[in-house]
Amino acid sequence: MRKFVVALAAFGFAMSAARAQESCAMNYPVFEGAIPHLDLAACPKDIARPGAFCRVTTANDAVHVFMFEEKGKQCLLAAKSYRDYKLDLK
């Protein structure tokens, strides 16, 4: 019985992950209207990928980069926070 419950839980998790891939939890039009941000000319090299664009915001002493798909629903593809950044203002 225990193996069945574990298998059922694993199946449920897999199905939830599949549904999440099909849906768009956050898209750029919603983000644009809700989150103050700046456009980036290019995504940071460590997260850049073809067919995507990035936006940046700051909060809690960090810079947060959000990457969206260029076409289709413009779904959020990734988000990354950078805490150790330095600005050269000279």
Summary of the structure (lengths in Angstrom):
residues: 90
radius of gyration: 17.7
end to end distance: 67.4
largest distance: 67.4
contacts: 193
relative contact order: 0.16
helix: 31%
strand: 30%
